[in-house]
Amino acid sequence: MRQREEMITRLEWANEQLWKSGKCQQWFGQCDDGIKRVSEGVNGYLLQELLRASRHCDLAVVELFRKGMEGALVAVCKARLLVSGAAMLGELSRSGVGEPRCVDCVKSVAELMASCARSNAALLRELREDSNADSLLAMTREDAALGRMLEPVPVSEADLSQVLLNPRFGVQQERHDGSFKVRAIDHLSWSPSTADGGSAVQRPSKKARKERSVNGHTAPAEKMTHDTLDVLAAVMHKYVEVVGSIPGLIKVDACLGAKSCVHVCCYYVLRLMSTQRSGASRLPLSTVGRAGWHS
C-alpha cells in the first residue's frame, strides 16, 4: 500500500510540474483549437511518457488528444469535423492490441457521403421522438459546451447534403441509490429501411442495412478479444504474490481523457511494483522522480 501511494504521489507531482514547466502546452503545439478545447486538462506529455515506460504496444494512441479523428461523426445534430489523426471510417489502422487480420474489401466512404441527402430524408421520415429526448438534448448541449460538437440546430437550418445524420437514443441505467441516469447511444449501424430510401415495399435485411451504414463502412484491421475471468483471477493471484496485498477492483465512469490516464497510470504502477519486487531490471524511475522529468 505504501509503495502504491508513493507512486501515485509521484505521478501527481509529475503532472503538476509538467503543467508548470510549459511542456504540456508545448506538446499540443500546432493542435487545432477545436481539438485543444476538447482535450483541455489532458496531460498528453505525461501519457506519452507513461506509454513508453510501460512498453505499451500502441504508442500512437495518445495522438488522439492532439490530432483528433478523421471524418465526421454526426448524431441528431451536426458534429465538428476533425480532419487528421486516427481514422474512424474505411480501413482502421492496427494498434497492436488485437490479432492482425486481412481486410479484403473496404466500402467507398465517398459513396457513403454521396448518400447523405437520400439517407437523411429517409431518417427524418422514420424518426420518432425518444422517451428520453429532454435528457439527450441536455447531454448534447453539454458536449457542445465542452467543444466536442457544435451547438444543435433545427434540421431546417442544416445542409442535409453535406452531413450524414444518425439517430441517437437513450438507455436508462439504475444507480446504486435507486435513481436513474440516461446513457446516449448513437446508432451508427442505421441506414434507410428501404433499398432506395423511398417507399418501396421490400425491406432489406438487418445485415444489408448495417452494410450500408457508417459501421458498415468501417473495417477493423485486427480482431479484439475479451480477457476471461480466469485471466483476471491469475493476475490477482500474481498481484498478491508480488505486492503482498489484496488488490481492489475499480470501475471508472469518466471522460475519455481521464479514463485513459487512469488505465495507463495503473498499468505503469503495477509494472513498476512487479519489477521492484522481483528484482528484475526496473522501469525508468527518473521519468517520474523528483530529480526531474526527462524527455
C-alpha positions as CSV (number, residue, x, y, z in Angstrom):
1,M,0.0,0.0,0.0
2,R,2.8,2.5,0.9
3,Q,4.6,1.7,-2.3
4,R,1.5,2.2,-4.4
5,E,0.7,5.5,-2.7
6,E,4.3,6.7,-3.2
7,M,4.0,6.0,-7.0
8,I,0.6,7.8,-7.2
9,T,2.1,10.8,-5.4
10,R,5.0,10.8,-7.9
11,L,2.6,10.8,-10.8
12,E,0.6,13.6,-9.3
13,W,3.7,15.6,-8.7
14,A,5.0,15.0,-12.2
15,N,1.6,16.1,-13.6
16,E,1.8,19.4,-11.7
17,Q,5.5,20.0,-12.7
18,L,4.8,19.4,-16.4
19,W,2.0,21.9,-16.4
20,K,4.2,24.5,-14.6
21,S,7.1,23.9,-16.9
22,G,5.0,24.5,-20.1
23,K,5.8,21.1,-21.6
24,C,2.1,20.2,-21.6
25,Q,1.4,23.3,-23.6
26,Q,4.3,22.6,-25.9
27,W,3.1,19.1,-26.5
28,F,-0.1,20.4,-28.0
29,G,1.9,22.6,-30.3
30,Q,0.0,23.2,-33.6
31,C,-3.0,21.4,-32.3
32,D,-6.3,22.6,-33.8
33,D,-8.2,24.9,-31.5
34,G,-11.3,22.8,-31.6
35,I,-9.4,19.6,-30.6
36,K,-7.4,21.5,-27.9
37,R,-10.7,22.6,-26.3
38,V,-11.9,19.0,-26.2
39,S,-8.6,17.8,-24.7
40,E,-8.3,20.6,-22.2
41,G,-6.8,19.3,-19.0
42,V,-5.3,16.2,-20.6
43,N,-1.6,15.8,-19.8
44,G,-0.6,14.4,-23.2
45,Y,3.1,14.6,-22.4
46,L,2.7,12.6,-19.2
47,L,0.6,10.0,-21.0
48,Q,3.2,9.7,-23.8
49,E,6.0,9.1,-21.4
50,L,3.9,6.6,-19.3
51,L,3.1,4.6,-22.5
52,R,6.8,4.4,-23.3
53,A,7.8,3.5,-19.7
54,S,5.1,0.7,-19.6
55,R,6.2,-0.5,-23.1
56,H,2.7,-0.3,-24.4
57,C,2.3,-1.6,-27.9
58,D,0.2,1.3,-29.2
59,L,2.3,4.5,-28.5
60,A,0.3,6.4,-31.1
61,V,-2.9,6.2,-29.1
62,V,-2.1,9.4,-27.2
63,E,-2.1,11.3,-30.5
64,L,-5.9,11.2,-30.4
65,F,-5.8,14.0,-27.9
66,R,-3.9,16.4,-30.2
67,K,-4.8,15.2,-33.7
68,G,-8.4,14.1,-33.2
69,M,-10.1,11.7,-35.6
70,E,-10.6,11.7,-39.3
71,G,-14.1,12.1,-40.7
72,A,-17.3,13.5,-39.4
73,L,-19.4,11.7,-36.8
74,V,-23.0,13.1,-36.8
75,A,-25.8,12.1,-34.5
76,V,-29.0,14.1,-34.4
77,C,-27.1,17.3,-34.7
78,K,-24.1,18.4,-36.8
79,A,-20.7,17.4,-35.3
80,R,-17.3,19.1,-35.6
81,L,-15.2,17.8,-38.4
82,L,-11.8,16.6,-37.3
83,V,-9.5,16.3,-40.3
84,S,-6.5,14.4,-39.0
85,G,-5.5,11.7,-36.6
86,A,-7.0,8.3,-36.1
87,A,-9.3,7.1,-38.8
88,M,-12.9,6.3,-37.9
89,L,-14.1,5.3,-41.4
90,G,-12.6,2.9,-44.0
91,E,-9.8,0.6,-43.0
92,L,-8.7,1.3,-39.5
93,S,-5.0,1.2,-38.6
94,R,-3.6,-1.6,-36.4
95,S,-2.9,-0.7,-32.8
96,G,-1.1,-3.9,-31.9
97,V,-3.6,-4.7,-29.2
98,G,-5.6,-7.3,-31.2
99,E,-4.8,-10.1,-33.6
100,P,-4.0,-8.7,-37.1
101,R,-6.4,-9.7,-39.9
102,C,-6.6,-9.0,-43.6
103,V,-9.2,-6.6,-44.9
104,D,-10.3,-7.9,-48.3
105,C,-12.8,-5.2,-49.2
106,V,-13.3,-1.7,-47.9
107,K,-16.5,0.1,-48.9
108,S,-16.2,3.5,-50.5
109,V,-16.5,6.3,-48.0
110,A,-17.1,8.7,-50.9
111,E,-20.2,6.7,-51.8
112,L,-21.4,6.9,-48.2
113,M,-21.1,10.6,-48.1
114,A,-22.8,10.9,-51.6
115,S,-25.9,9.2,-50.0
116,C,-26.3,12.0,-47.4
117,A,-29.4,13.7,-48.8
118,R,-31.2,10.4,-49.5
119,S,-30.3,8.8,-46.2
120,N,-31.2,12.0,-44.2
121,A,-34.6,12.3,-45.9
122,A,-35.4,8.6,-45.0
123,L,-34.3,9.1,-41.4
124,L,-36.5,12.2,-40.9
125,R,-39.5,10.1,-42.2
126,E,-38.7,7.2,-39.8
127,L,-37.6,9.1,-36.8
128,R,-39.8,9.2,-33.7
129,E,-39.2,11.2,-30.5
130,D,-37.3,9.3,-27.9
131,S,-38.8,9.0,-24.4
132,N,-35.5,10.5,-23.0
133,A,-35.4,13.3,-25.6
134,D,-35.0,16.1,-23.0
135,S,-32.1,14.3,-21.3
136,L,-30.5,13.6,-24.7
137,L,-30.7,17.3,-25.8
138,A,-29.2,18.4,-22.4
139,M,-26.3,16.0,-22.9
140,T,-25.8,17.2,-26.4
141,R,-25.6,20.8,-25.3
142,E,-23.2,19.8,-22.5
143,D,-20.9,18.2,-25.2
144,A,-21.2,21.3,-27.3
145,A,-20.2,23.5,-24.3
146,L,-17.0,21.3,-24.0
147,G,-16.3,21.7,-27.7
148,R,-17.0,18.1,-28.6
149,M,-19.6,19.1,-31.2
150,L,-21.3,22.2,-32.5
151,E,-24.5,23.5,-30.9
152,P,-27.6,21.6,-32.0
153,V,-29.6,23.5,-34.6
154,P,-33.1,22.9,-36.2
155,V,-32.8,20.4,-39.0
156,S,-34.4,23.0,-41.3
157,E,-31.2,25.1,-40.9
158,A,-28.8,22.3,-41.8
159,D,-27.4,21.5,-45.3
160,L,-28.6,17.9,-45.4
161,S,-26.5,17.1,-48.5
162,Q,-23.2,17.8,-46.5
163,V,-23.8,15.9,-43.3
164,L,-24.9,12.3,-42.5
165,L,-27.4,12.1,-39.7
166,N,-27.7,9.1,-37.5
167,P,-30.4,8.5,-34.8
168,R,-29.5,8.9,-31.1
169,F,-31.5,7.2,-28.4
170,G,-31.2,7.0,-24.6
171,V,-30.8,4.0,-22.3
172,Q,-31.8,4.3,-18.7
173,Q,-29.3,2.9,-16.1
174,E,-30.2,2.5,-12.5
175,R,-27.7,3.9,-9.9
176,H,-26.9,2.4,-6.5
177,D,-29.2,4.8,-4.8
178,G,-32.2,3.8,-6.9
179,S,-32.1,6.8,-9.2
180,F,-31.6,6.6,-13.0
181,K,-29.2,8.1,-15.4
182,V,-29.5,8.2,-19.2
183,R,-26.7,7.0,-21.5
184,A,-26.8,8.3,-25.0
185,I,-26.4,5.8,-27.8
186,D,-25.5,6.9,-31.4
187,H,-27.0,4.2,-33.7
188,L,-24.2,4.1,-36.4
189,S,-25.5,0.8,-37.8
190,W,-28.6,2.6,-39.0
191,S,-29.4,3.0,-42.7
192,P,-32.7,3.5,-44.6
193,S,-35.2,0.7,-44.2
194,T,-35.7,0.6,-48.0
195,A,-33.1,0.0,-50.6
196,D,-33.7,3.3,-52.3
197,G,-34.7,5.3,-49.2
198,G,-38.2,5.7,-50.6
199,S,-41.5,3.9,-50.1
200,A,-40.6,0.5,-51.7
201,V,-42.5,-2.5,-50.2
202,Q,-39.5,-4.8,-50.0
203,R,-37.3,-4.2,-46.9
204,P,-33.6,-5.1,-46.9
205,S,-32.4,-7.5,-44.2
206,K,-30.8,-6.2,-41.0
207,K,-27.4,-7.3,-42.3
208,A,-27.9,-5.5,-45.6
209,R,-28.9,-2.3,-43.7
210,K,-25.8,-2.5,-41.5
211,E,-23.5,-2.9,-44.6
212,R,-24.8,0.4,-45.9
213,S,-24.4,2.2,-42.6
214,V,-21.4,4.1,-41.0
215,N,-20.4,0.9,-39.2
216,G,-20.6,-1.0,-42.5
217,H,-18.1,1.4,-44.0
218,T,-15.6,0.8,-41.1
219,A,-13.2,-2.1,-41.4
220,P,-11.0,-3.1,-38.4
221,A,-7.6,-4.5,-39.4
222,E,-7.3,-6.5,-36.2
223,K,-9.6,-8.8,-34.1
224,M,-10.1,-7.9,-30.5
225,T,-10.9,-10.5,-27.8
226,H,-12.0,-10.1,-24.2
227,D,-9.9,-11.4,-21.4
228,T,-11.7,-14.1,-19.3
229,L,-12.3,-14.2,-15.6
230,D,-9.6,-16.9,-15.4
231,V,-7.1,-14.3,-16.6
232,L,-8.3,-11.8,-14.1
233,A,-8.1,-14.4,-11.3
234,A,-4.5,-15.3,-12.4
235,V,-3.5,-11.6,-12.5
236,M,-5.0,-11.0,-9.0
237,H,-3.1,-14.1,-7.7
238,K,0.1,-12.8,-9.1
239,Y,-0.5,-9.4,-7.7
240,V,-0.9,-10.8,-4.2
241,E,2.3,-12.9,-4.6
242,V,4.4,-9.9,-5.9
243,V,2.9,-6.9,-4.0
244,G,1.9,-8.7,-0.8
245,S,-1.6,-7.1,-0.5
246,I,-5.1,-7.8,-1.7
247,P,-5.9,-5.8,-4.9
248,G,-9.1,-3.7,-5.2
249,L,-11.1,-3.5,-8.4
250,I,-12.5,-0.2,-9.6
251,K,-14.8,0.8,-12.4
252,V,-14.3,4.3,-13.6
253,D,-17.0,6.2,-15.4
254,A,-15.2,9.3,-16.7
255,C,-14.4,11.2,-19.8
256,L,-12.1,9.6,-22.4
257,G,-9.0,11.6,-21.2
258,A,-9.4,10.8,-17.5
259,K,-10.2,7.1,-18.3
260,S,-7.2,6.7,-20.5
261,C,-5.0,8.4,-17.9
262,V,-6.3,6.1,-15.1
263,H,-5.7,3.0,-17.2
264,V,-2.2,3.9,-18.3
265,C,-1.2,5.1,-14.8
266,C,-2.4,1.9,-13.1
267,Y,-0.7,-0.3,-15.7
268,Y,2.6,1.6,-15.2
269,V,2.3,1.4,-11.4
270,L,1.7,-2.4,-11.5
271,R,4.6,-2.9,-13.9
272,L,6.9,-0.8,-11.6
273,M,5.9,-2.6,-8.4
274,S,6.3,-6.0,-10.1
275,T,9.8,-5.3,-11.3
276,Q,10.9,-3.9,-8.0
277,R,9.6,-6.9,-6.0
278,S,11.0,-9.5,-8.4
279,G,14.5,-7.8,-8.6
280,A,14.3,-7.5,-12.4
281,S,15.6,-4.5,-14.3
282,R,13.4,-1.6,-13.2
283,L,11.4,0.8,-15.3
284,P,13.0,4.2,-15.6
285,L,12.1,5.9,-12.3
286,S,13.7,9.1,-13.4
287,T,10.8,9.7,-15.7
288,V,8.5,10.4,-12.7
289,G,11.0,11.0,-9.9
290,R,11.6,14.3,-8.1
291,A,15.1,14.5,-9.7
292,G,13.4,16.0,-12.8
293,W,11.3,15.0,-15.8
294,H,13.4,13.8,-18.7
295,S,12.1,14.0,-22.3
